[in-house]
Amino acid sequence: MKKYIAAVDLGTTKVITLIGEKTSSGKVHVLAHCEEDSSGIIRGDVLNISEVAAVVNAAVAELKQLSGEDISEVYIGVAGQKIRCDSVRRDSFRDNPKKEIGKEEIRQMERNVYHMPLVQGEKIFHVVPQSYNVDSHCDVNPDGMLGHKVEALFKVLVGMSTSEEYSERAIERSGLKLKGSIFKPVATADAVLDEEEKEVGVVMVDIGGGTTDVVIYHDNIVRYSAVIPFGGKVITEDIHKGCGILPRQAEQLKVQHGSCFVDYAADNKIVAIPGINGREAREVSYKFLASIIEARMDEIIEAVQYHIECSGYDGRLPAGIVLTGGSALLGHLPEFVKYKTGLEVRCGKPLFLTADSNTETNHCTYATAVGILMKGFEHEEKMEHEVVLELEPVTVEAPKPPEEPTAPKVKSRKEPKASKSSKGGLGGFIKGLFDDLDNGA
């Protein structure tokens, strides 16, 4: 029987829903997808629960119709604009150093990090182990080792708890059951990066509508993550104000004719924008349009460079930058990012979709939704594994039938010997004393 999972990506400009299954090859087959214009979400944070619930309701209803499957449970992605990455060190002093360190002991150290004190209103979204030391042995795999002390270094991704709470309420109000919340930046990175890139060192930059997510991998481990609180929507707003046109016209102009690099824009090309209510059309040159886009994109890339420097992995990223998200398709963006950073750049689409998946989902815009779907399957497999362990049969001896009650045996008492010794206790000492008096008489 096929097992389908549904995922919901609550984006600033679009709400995307997917339903799919995991094949025997490990890839994901997307059965159907749907997207609706977003409402009630600003810079990745759900603000108006009712508006978001209405959008999710409409998107899931269409997804049910397209897929022919009943959808009652979903996975969602969470992040928000206020994400920070902290380094946390934890030590474990072991009672029995001769006992082997096991996987459960290591997992417990990770679980303990989730209980670290935080500022009110904050929540830990993700904990990533970085390295372990056992006694004098540094940067080792502690599983199966012996030792007195285990030291662990973790990267802790902290955000506002309201980001998840509001998202969960919106899903529940739409009549769905929430199966799990996935940290979006890491889910997106897993969808568009291959293992070799993660091993040598790579930066994933997801330029969404309201935020830009940054994730840095090195040695197949998430080393750093951050969220920049602006994305493609602010570019649209700049075009809207700079050209004096409607927001929808600005978005269309950006997508169809926009370039991030003024040097690459045509010198003598002009776009005519229809006037409002019979007014004359506005003419916008390609050069002018590119200058607006480049100025804002330059700001975004500078923020990305800042976070690369903060991570400590600047100069250690041979695989360069992988761009994804809806705004990654802006004209000449890879060339502009390479010019600004000096790193190799490519655009990242979901890598782990089957050939017969819906072709529209093989697109930068769907990277996060596909990543949530992939993480959802990982969560399902983990839960199934834990259930199997809990249900593993244990041999229990059948209880013996109760024996017939018998009269209790009465033990015969031995009279204590008369003695002056203290072995007889206080009673024996007193009795011996009276015997001495009788003999003396």
N, C-alpha and C positions, 0 to 999 in steps of 0.2 A: 504494500500500500504506500502510495506517495505521500510524503509529509511536506506540506507547504508552510512557509513562514511569511508573515507580512511585516513590512518595515515602513516607517513614516519619518520623513526628513522635514522638520519644521524650519523652513528657511525664511529669511527676511522678505524675499520677493516671491518665492514659490514654495508651496507645500507639495512634496513629491511622495507618492506611495508606490510600493512594489510588492508583488507576491512572487515567490519562487521556491525552488527546491534545490537541494544539494545532490549532485550526481555522484556516482561511484568513483569518478576521476578526481573528485574534490572541487570541481568547478560548480558555479551556480547557474542554474537555468531560470531565467526570469520569464514567468508565465504571462504576466500582464503588468502594466504600469499606468499611472495617471498623475497629472499635475494640475494644480489649481493656483490661481493668484492668491498670494498670502494676504492676511489681514490680522492685525492685532499683535504683530511681531516686529520689534524694533531692534536692529543690530544683534540679531540672534537670540534675544530674550523675549519670551512670551509675556505680554503685558495685559492683554485683554482676553481673558479665558473664554468668554462667550463667543467672541468673533473667531478665535482659533478653532474652537469646538465645531462651529458651523462649517468652516472650511474643511476640516478633517472629515466631518460627516459626509459632505458632498464628494470628497475625493475617494473615500472608502466605498461609498455606495456605487460609484462608477467602476471602481476596481473589482467589486463583486460581480457586476454585470459583465465586465470584460473577461474575467477569469472563469466565471461560472462556479466559483468556490465561495463557501460561507466563511466570512472573516469576522471573528469575534475577539481575537487577541492580536496585539501588535508589539513590535519593538520600536523604540524611538531613539533619536540621537539628542544628546544634551551637551551644551558647552556654555554659551553666553560670552559677553564681551570682557568680563573681568576674571580672567584666568591667570594664575601665576604658577610658576614652577619652583618648588623649594627642594633643597637637598636635606635629607634627614638621615642621621646615623643612629643605629640601634645596636646594643651589645646584649648578648645572652650568655650568662655565666651558668655552666652546666653542673648539675649535682653529681652526675656520674660520667667523668671524662673517658672512661673505658667503654662506654656504650656508643655504638655507631650513631652518627647524626643521620636522621631520616628525613624524608620529604615532608612529613607532617610537621616536624619541628621547624623546618625552613618556612613552610607556609604560615605557621603560627606567628613567626616573626613579622611576616608581611601583614597579616591580619591585625597585629597589634598596632601597626602604624596608623590604621584607620581610626584609632581611638586617641590619637595625639590631640592636645588642646589646640583650639582654633579660636579666632575672633568670632563673636556672635554673628550669626547669619551666614557663616562660611561652611563649606562642605568639601570633603575630599572626593574628587571624581575618579581619580586613577592613581594607583601606586605601582611604580616600575622598579624592580630590583636592578641595581647597577653592578655591584660587586660584593664578594664575601671574603673575609679573612678568618682563618682558623688558627688560633695561637700565633705563631710566627710565620705562617704560610699565607701569603698575600694573593689576592685575586684568584681564588680557587673555587671549584664546585664542592661545597661542603657535604653533599650527599654521600654517605658511606665513609666519611672520615671520622677520626677520633680527636678529641680535644677538650680543653677546659673552657675555652671562650670562643664564641662566634661573633664576629663583627659584620654588620651589613650596612650598605649604603643604598638609600632609596631616593628616587625622584618622585616627589609628591605633587600632583596637579590639583590645585585648590581653586574653587570658584564659589559663587554665591548659591546658597541652598535654594533660593527662590526660583532660580532658573529651572531646576528639576521639579520643584513643587508645582509651579504654574503649568509646566508641560504635562505633568501627570494628571492634574485636575482637568485640563482641556481634553485629554484623551478619555478620561472617565466620563466627562460630561457628554462626550459624543457617543456614549453607549458601548465603548470598547473596554476590554480588559488589558491592562499594561503588563506585558510579560517581562520587560526589562528595559533599563536605560543604558545606552551605550555612549561613551565619550567620543564625540564626533571627529575631532582632529585625528585621533589614532585610527578610528574606523576608516576614514578617508585614505589615510596613508597606506593601510593594509590593502586597500582596493587597487591602488595605482602604482605601488612600488614592488619591484621583484626582490628576491632574496639577495642577489649579488649587490644591488644598490644599497640595500640595508647594511650589508656586511662592510663594504668599503667606506661608506659614509655618504649621506644624501640629505637634502632638505626638501620636504614637501611643503609647497605653498598653495593653499586652497583659497583663491580669491572669490568669495561669495558675494551676495548682494549687500549684506550689512557688515560683515566682518571678514578678516583675512586670517586663516589659521596657519600656524607654522609648526612643523614637527621635524625634529632632527634625529636621524638614526645613525648609529655607528656600532659595528660588531653585532649587528642584528638586535640591538637594544635601543629602545626609545631613550635618548639622552636629554632631550629638551622639548618643551612645547609651550606655545604662547598664542594668544589671540589678539590681533590688532583690530581696534574697534571701528574700522571703516573698510569699505570694499567697493564693489562696482556701482552701488546705488549712489554713492556720493559723487562719482564721475557723471552719472546721469543728471544729478542736481546741478552740477557745475555747468553742463551743457545747456540745461533748461534756463539757468539764470544768465549765462554768458551770451546765449544766442537769442534770448527773449522768445522762446517757443514753449509749447506745452510739454509736460513731463513725458507723455507717451511718444511725442515726436522726438524728444531728446533721446529716449531709449532706442528708438528705431534708427535714428541717425548714428548713434554710437555703434550699434551692432552691424549695420549695413555699410557704413562709410568711414568708421572711426579707425584711427591709427595711433599707436603709442609713441611713435617716433616721427617728429616733425621732419627730419631729414629724408624720410621715406615717403612723405606725403606729396602728392602731385601738385605742381606749382600752379597750373592753370585750370584746375577742376573746381566746379562750384555745384553745390546742391541747392535746389529750390524747395523751400518748405512752404506748403500752402498757408495762406493768411487766415486769420480768424474772422469769421462772420463777414466774408466778402472782401476783406482787406487784401492789399497786395502781398504777394509771396515774398518770403524772406530768403535772401541768398546767403549761404554760408560756404566759405571756401574750405577746401580740404586742409589747407595749411593751418587756418584758424582753428578748425575743429581738432586737429592733431595737437595743437599747442595747448588747448584746454585739457585734453586727455593726458598728455605727457606730464603736465605740471602735477596733476593729482597722482598719477601712477608713480612718478618719481618719489613722491612722499611715501607711498606704500612700500616701495622697494627699499627706501632708506630705513624704514621701520623694520623690514625683514633683515637687512644687514645688521642693524643694531642688535637684534635678537640672536643672530648667528655669533656675533662677538660675545654677547652675554653667556652663550652656551659653553664657551671654551673650546669649540670645535672649528673655529675659523682657521682655514688652511689645512683642514683634515677631512675635506669633503670631495673626494675625487669624482663621485657621481654627480656632483653639482646640484642643480635645482630642478625639481619636477613640479610644473605648474598644473593646477587643475581648478575646477569650479567654473561657474558660468562665465566669469570675466576673463578666463584664461584664453579665450578664443579671440580676444581683441587683436586687431591687425598689428603685426610686427612686435607683439609682446615678447616672444622669446629672444629676438634680436636686441630689444631694448634692455631686458634683464641681464643678458650676457654682457652688454656694453657697460652696464652700471656695476655689476658685481665681479666680472671677470671669470665667472663659473660657467660650466657647460649647462645648457638648459634644454629641456624637452617638455612637451605638453603630455600630461598623463590622463589616459582613459582607463576605465576598469579593465584589469588584466585577466580576471578569473571568471569570465562569463563563457558559457558554452556557445558554440557556433550557431545553434538554433534559437538562442535567446532573442528577445525583441531587439531589433537593430537600433532602435532609437535610444535604448539604454546604454549602448556602447558610446558614451559621450561624456565629456568632462562634467556636464551639469548633473549627471546621475552618479558621480563617483561616491558621494557621501551616502546616498541611499543604498547603493550596492554594498558599501562597506558596513553599514548597519545590518544589512541582510546577512553578510558573511559572519559578523560577530554574533548575530542571533543564532546561527547554526552552531558556532563554537559553544555558546552558552547552553544550547539544548544538549549537545553531546556531553558536556561536562556534567550536567544535571543527571543525565541517564547513567553515566558512569558512577556517580555517587549513589544513585538509587540501587544499582546492581550490587555495589559493595555492601549497602545496608541490608539488602535482601539475600545476601549469600547464605546458603543453608548451613546451619550449625548443628552438629550431632548432640542431641540431648538424651540422657538416659531416662528410660521410663521410670516413673516413681514407683517405689516398692509398696505393696499393699500393707496397710497398717497391721501390726501384730496384735494378737489378743491381749487384753490387759491382764496382767498377773499381779498377785499380791506382792507388795514391796517386801524385800528381804530385810529382816531386822538384824543388824550386826550386834554380836555379843560384845559386851563391854568387859574389858580386863581391868581388874582392880589394880590401881597403882600401887607399886611397891613402896613400903615405908622406908623412907631414906631421909638423911639430913641434907642430901645433895639438892642443889637448886634445879636439878633436872625435872623434878616432880612439880615444879611451879610453886605458886604461893600456897595452894592447898596442901601439897606434899610436905612443904616446909613446916606448916602449922601442925599437921598430923604427926610428923616426926618429932616435933618438940614435945607434944603431949605424951608420946611413947617413951621418951627419955625421962619425963617426970614420973611416969608409972614405974619404970624400971628402977629409978632412984629410990622410990618409996619402998 
